[in-house]
Amino acid sequence: MKAVVFVEKNQVSVKEHLVPNIADDDVLVKTVAVSQNPTDFKHIDYRLGKVGSVLGCDYSGIVVKVGKSVHDGPKVGDHVAGSAHGAAYIDEGAFAEYVKAPAELVWVVPENTFSHEQAAAYGVAFWTAVQAFYAPGRLGLVEPPAKVTTPEWVLVYGGSSAVGLCAIQLARLSGYKVVTTASPRNHELLKSLGADVTIDYRDPEVVSKIKQATGDSLKYAAEMIGDLESHRIAIEAIRPSGGKVVGLSPMRNSKEFARNDVTLTGARRSTLLSAYAWY
């Protein structure tokens, strides 16, 4: 098969590569669509990957082979999607004509729901949002299908990013009110997904507008951009009595922003991402 292979730092190449042999609990998927994530270039540029490994995390395709121990899982011919840990293994990775995966880590795409392209985009971004909201040590929001009993606000900074789009919908499923930032051209889209208030991230008064919209009651913020300015805005938007901020990249110490009452964590250190990828 052809695969995108990690050759050395800053370099990948489309190469002839052996089709993976599957174990008894695995499935083999013929890829139809793949999705890119920041982790793909970070594994190459930051020397996180393994030379000779196959790049890529998110994929969608058709099952062409199942292991002999797979009885109640995906079947040959099923449309499935999933995530691999790209750039880590010689015989795994999404950017290839065939992907092997444990059967329990792929999901069968319901008929007449998602296209292959849509399903491929559902992996790392969605699960990063899940971990940011619900994993121990992160924001600790109420997990669906349960809903928060008292209405509370959640800030999703960077709502039109891949993780932000998922986060807005998850927050609404959990019963929270959502204030988000994005370019004005994306405001209507974010409102259609459940955002209550949308604010232009370029607005110099963005912090005060977040505080005004939430009645200065914001306890939770998910920061989806990962730079110094986005950290600052998320932290400053938290209510005077403190709260929690989770981000995609390592969070700077809140003391730099004179907020000893704000707990900072990074979503990328979640249990899922340590297994799958650095988003």
BAGUDO-317139 format. One record per residue (C-alpha): residue number from 1; residue in one letter; x, y, z. Coordinates in steps of 0.001 Angstrom, whole numbers. Layout:
BEGIN
[r NUM,"a",[X,Y,Z]]
...
***
This chain:
BEGIN
[r 1,"m",[0,0,0]]
[r 2,"k",[995,3674,-120]]
[r 3,"a",[1437,5510,3180]]
[r 4,"v",[2758,8820,4476]]
[r 5,"v",[5871,7772,6404]]
[r 6,"f",[7973,9747,8884]]
[r 7,"v",[11446,9854,7294]]
[r 8,"e",[13265,12261,9641]]
[r 9,"k",[12724,15585,11398]]
[r 10,"n",[10736,17959,9165]]
[r 11,"q",[10340,15330,6484]]
[r 12,"v",[7702,12804,5501]]
[r 13,"s",[7321,10913,2248]]
[r 14,"v",[4648,8919,444]]
[r 15,"k",[6172,5451,300]]
[r 16,"e",[5341,1866,-558]]
[r 17,"h",[4585,267,2820]]
[r 18,"l",[3469,-3160,3994]]
[r 19,"v",[-255,-3575,4606]]
[r 20,"p",[-591,-4153,8384]]
[r 21,"n",[-1187,-7630,9747]]
[r 22,"i",[-4080,-7559,12191]]
[r 23,"a",[-4289,-9312,15553]]
[r 24,"d",[-7272,-11350,16702]]
[r 25,"d",[-8981,-8321,18260]]
[r 26,"d",[-8242,-5934,15379]]
[r 27,"v",[-9969,-4813,12210]]
[r 28,"l",[-8426,-3682,8935]]
[r 29,"v",[-9989,-597,7361]]
[r 30,"k",[-9657,599,3756]]
[r 31,"t",[-9442,4353,4153]]
[r 32,"v",[-11769,6638,2234]]
[r 33,"a",[-11100,9938,4033]]
[r 34,"v",[-8610,11209,6600]]
[r 35,"s",[-8492,14322,8759]]
[r 36,"q",[-5537,16481,9741]]
[r 37,"n",[-4726,17626,13279]]
[r 38,"p",[-1946,19822,14716]]
[r 39,"t",[-439,16691,16236]]
[r 40,"d",[511,15519,12740]]
[r 41,"f",[3097,18216,12144]]
[r 42,"k",[4111,18417,15813]]
[r 43,"h",[5154,14773,15842]]
[r 44,"i",[7397,15484,12870]]
[r 45,"d",[8757,18950,13697]]
[r 46,"y",[9238,18346,17423]]
[r 47,"r",[10787,14864,17049]]
[r 48,"l",[7926,13184,18887]]
[r 49,"g",[7449,10533,16231]]
[r 50,"k",[9290,7361,15322]]
[r 51,"v",[11261,7176,12092]]
[r 52,"g",[9576,4735,9730]]
[r 53,"s",[6145,5139,11335]]
[r 54,"v",[2946,6025,9510]]
[r 55,"l",[1615,9538,10061]]
[r 56,"g",[-1974,10525,10807]]
[r 57,"c",[-4642,10030,13461]]
[r 58,"d",[-8194,10422,12151]]
[r 59,"y",[-9728,8283,9423]]
[r 60,"s",[-12959,6921,7973]]
[r 61,"g",[-13345,3926,5718]]
[r 62,"i",[-14713,446,5091]]
[r 63,"v",[-13837,-2670,7092]]
[r 64,"v",[-12189,-5230,4830]]
[r 65,"k",[-10984,-7762,7418]]
[r 66,"v",[-11745,-8622,11053]]
[r 67,"g",[-9766,-10626,13587]]
[r 68,"k",[-11067,-14026,14641]]
[r 69,"s",[-11979,-12771,18119]]
[r 70,"v",[-14171,-9935,16812]]
[r 71,"h",[-17710,-11261,17072]]
[r 72,"d",[-19988,-8449,18245]]
[r 73,"g",[-18033,-5533,16779]]
[r 74,"p",[-17603,-4133,13278]]
[r 75,"k",[-18190,-6458,10330]]
[r 76,"v",[-16656,-6607,6892]]
[r 77,"g",[-18364,-3955,4770]]
[r 78,"d",[-19211,-1612,7659]]
[r 79,"h",[-18512,2109,7390]]
[r 80,"v",[-16352,2888,10427]]
[r 81,"a",[-14232,5739,11741]]
[r 82,"g",[-11632,6069,14452]]
[r 83,"s",[-8316,7486,15624]]
[r 84,"a",[-4837,5999,15594]]
[r 85,"h",[-1677,7298,17250]]
[r 86,"g",[0,8635,14150]]
[r 87,"a",[3795,8732,13816]]
[r 88,"a",[4218,6255,16662]]
[r 89,"y",[4051,2800,15054]]
[r 90,"i",[5339,1158,11907]]
[r 91,"d",[2058,-672,11307]]
[r 92,"e",[-474,1938,12405]]
[r 93,"g",[-1395,5448,11297]]
[r 94,"a",[-4279,7005,9391]]
[r 95,"f",[-2486,8461,6371]]
[r 96,"a",[-2361,5177,4519]]
[r 97,"e",[-4492,3096,2194]]
[r 98,"y",[-5198,628,5020]]
[r 99,"v",[-5389,1184,8776]]
[r 100,"k",[-5396,-1470,11463]]
[r 101,"a",[-7106,-745,14772]]
[r 102,"p",[-8475,-2560,17826]]
[r 103,"a",[-12114,-3296,17048]]
[r 104,"e",[-13211,-1621,20296]]
[r 105,"l",[-11618,1660,19208]]
[r 106,"v",[-13563,2140,15982]]
[r 107,"w",[-17190,3185,15751]]
[r 108,"v",[-19675,2044,13164]]
[r 109,"v",[-21073,5102,11410]]
[r 110,"p",[-24892,4955,11408]]
[r 111,"e",[-26325,4658,7926]]
[r 112,"n",[-27424,7900,6266]]
[r 113,"t",[-25763,10112,8871]]
[r 114,"f",[-22153,11139,8235]]
[r 115,"s",[-20169,11166,5038]]
[r 116,"h",[-16667,9708,5191]]
[r 117,"e",[-15235,13225,5320]]
[r 118,"q",[-17479,14202,8228]]
[r 119,"a",[-16799,10997,10133]]
[r 120,"a",[-13037,11373,9697]]
[r 121,"a",[-13195,14829,11285]]
[r 122,"y",[-14889,13495,14413]]
[r 123,"g",[-11982,11869,16226]]
[r 124,"v",[-9218,13780,17985]]
[r 125,"a",[-11116,17094,18052]]
[r 126,"f",[-14255,15604,19602]]
[r 127,"w",[-12439,13536,22207]]
[r 128,"t",[-10201,16460,23124]]
[r 129,"a",[-13326,18474,23941]]
[r 130,"v",[-14717,15542,25928]]
[r 131,"q",[-11533,15257,27964]]
[r 132,"a",[-11306,19022,28524]]
[r 133,"f",[-14808,19127,29974]]
[r 134,"y",[-15267,15833,31778]]
[r 135,"a",[-11950,14118,32531]]
[r 136,"p",[-10725,14138,36153]]
[r 137,"g",[-8577,17153,36840]]
[r 138,"r",[-10038,19238,33994]]
[r 139,"l",[-13143,21444,34151]]
[r 140,"g",[-15276,18768,35802]]
[r 141,"l",[-18525,19664,34039]]
[r 142,"v",[-21657,17572,34384]]
[r 143,"e",[-21432,14767,31826]]
[r 144,"p",[-24337,13994,29436]]
[r 145,"p",[-26959,12669,29547]]
[r 146,"a",[-27091,14366,32971]]
[r 147,"k",[-27500,18147,32999]]
[r 148,"v",[-26318,20818,35392]]
[r 149,"t",[-29120,21637,37845]]
[r 150,"t",[-28406,25365,38135]]
[r 151,"p",[-27705,27300,34930]]
[r 152,"e",[-24014,28161,34663]]
[r 153,"w",[-21873,29754,31975]]
[r 154,"v",[-18980,28174,30081]]
[r 155,"l",[-16599,30189,27912]]
[r 156,"v",[-15390,28433,24759]]
[r 157,"y",[-12608,30678,23512]]
[r 158,"g",[-12050,29894,19823]]
[r 159,"g",[-15492,28486,19147]]
[r 160,"s",[-15007,28062,15403]]
[r 161,"s",[-11949,25831,15821]]
[r 162,"a",[-12418,22095,15404]]
[r 163,"v",[-12370,21452,19159]]
[r 164,"g",[-14451,24559,19806]]
[r 165,"l",[-17263,23377,17533]]
[r 166,"c",[-17463,20128,19488]]
[r 167,"a",[-17142,21875,22845]]
[r 168,"i",[-20089,24192,22218]]
[r 169,"q",[-22381,21274,21429]]
[r 170,"l",[-21175,19242,24423]]
[r 171,"a",[-21670,22179,26786]]
[r 172,"r",[-25261,22552,25618]]
[r 173,"l",[-25884,18816,26007]]
[r 174,"s",[-24704,19232,29599]]
[r 175,"g",[-27168,22091,30160]]
[r 176,"y",[-24673,24956,30357]]
[r 177,"k",[-25015,28387,28780]]
[r 178,"v",[-22260,29120,26294]]
[r 179,"v",[-20402,32331,25526]]
[r 180,"t",[-17861,31972,22739]]
[r 181,"t",[-15413,33993,20667]]
[r 182,"a",[-14823,33813,16937]]
[r 183,"s",[-14708,35940,13809]]
[r 184,"p",[-18101,37557,13093]]
[r 185,"r",[-18473,35518,9893]]
[r 186,"n",[-18809,32385,12064]]
[r 187,"h",[-21233,33761,14668]]
[r 188,"e",[-24402,32440,13064]]
[r 189,"l",[-22903,28974,12704]]
[r 190,"l",[-21932,28905,16378]]
[r 191,"k",[-25386,30077,17443]]
[r 192,"s",[-26921,27290,15367]]
[r 193,"l",[-24787,24804,17339]]
[r 194,"g",[-25936,26149,20692]]
[r 195,"a",[-23892,29227,21587]]
[r 196,"d",[-25943,31769,23551]]
[r 197,"v",[-23544,34698,23077]]
[r 198,"t",[-20912,35196,20368]]
[r 199,"i",[-18192,37858,20608]]
[r 200,"d",[-15579,38962,18099]]
[r 201,"y",[-12245,37734,19436]]
[r 202,"r",[-10562,40815,17965]]
[r 203,"d",[-12761,43191,19979]]
[r 204,"p",[-10489,45135,22388]]
[r 205,"e",[-13316,44937,24941]]
[r 206,"v",[-13706,41165,24655]]
[r 207,"v",[-13086,40517,28369]]
[r 208,"s",[-15557,43126,29548]]
[r 209,"k",[-18149,41883,27051]]
[r 210,"i",[-17761,38311,28326]]
[r 211,"k",[-18200,39579,31878]]
[r 212,"q",[-21241,41607,30880]]
[r 213,"a",[-22860,38681,29053]]
[r 214,"t",[-22342,36306,31974]]
[r 215,"g",[-23073,38772,34752]]
[r 216,"d",[-19446,38342,35825]]
[r 217,"s",[-20344,34822,36978]]
[r 218,"l",[-18080,32793,34683]]
[r 219,"k",[-16530,29854,36530]]
[r 220,"y",[-15391,27658,33605]]
[r 221,"a",[-13409,28461,30464]]
[r 222,"a",[-12070,26208,27706]]
[r 223,"e",[-9309,27944,25747]]
[r 224,"m",[-8945,26392,22291]]
[r 225,"i",[-6205,28539,20716]]
[r 226,"g",[-3205,28151,22987]]
[r 227,"d",[-1281,31417,22790]]
[r 228,"l",[-420,33980,25447]]
[r 229,"e",[-3212,36389,24542]]
[r 230,"s",[-5916,33714,24508]]
[r 231,"h",[-4682,32487,27905]]
[r 232,"r",[-4887,36017,29264]]
[r 233,"i",[-8416,36615,28014]]
[r 234,"a",[-9754,33315,29359]]
[r 235,"i",[-8191,33912,32773]]
[r 236,"e",[-9298,37528,33070]]
[r 237,"a",[-12866,36611,32101]]
[r 238,"i",[-13247,34319,35136]]
[r 239,"r",[-15427,35675,37952]]
[r 240,"p",[-13814,37542,40879]]
[r 241,"s",[-14171,34529,43192]]
[r 242,"g",[-12148,32308,40839]]
[r 243,"g",[-12681,29261,38668]]
[r 244,"k",[-11036,26894,36209]]
[r 245,"v",[-9453,27275,32769]]
[r 246,"v",[-8447,24377,30541]]
[r 247,"g",[-6418,24808,27369]]
[r 248,"l",[-5117,22800,24436]]
[r 249,"s",[-1497,23720,25086]]
[r 250,"p",[461,23952,28353]]
[r 251,"m",[-1161,26674,30417]]
[r 252,"r",[945,29484,31811]]
[r 253,"n",[914,30027,35550]]
[r 254,"s",[-2096,32145,36516]]
[r 255,"k",[168,34174,38806]]
[r 256,"e",[1524,35805,35649]]
[r 257,"f",[-1945,37300,35257]]
[r 258,"a",[-2424,38102,38976]]
[r 259,"r",[-5050,35376,39384]]
[r 260,"n",[-4092,32997,42184]]
[r 261,"d",[-7740,31952,42338]]
[r 262,"v",[-7810,30378,38859]]
[r 263,"t",[-6852,26723,38319]]
[r 264,"l",[-5136,26056,34983]]
[r 265,"t",[-4807,22706,33223]]
[r 266,"g",[-3999,21513,29705]]
[r 267,"a",[-6437,19273,27822]]
[r 268,"r",[-3619,17696,25835]]
[r 269,"r",[-2377,15851,28919]]
[r 270,"s",[-5582,13859,29113]]
[r 271,"t",[-5535,10084,29287]]
[r 272,"l",[-6957,9813,25792]]
[r 273,"l",[-4417,12110,24193]]
[r 274,"s",[-1508,10461,25959]]
[r 275,"a",[-2619,7286,24209]]
[r 276,"y",[-3639,8747,20848]]
[r 277,"a",[-1850,12008,20143]]
[r 278,"w",[-835,15472,21200]]
[r 279,"y",[-3582,17566,19663]]
***
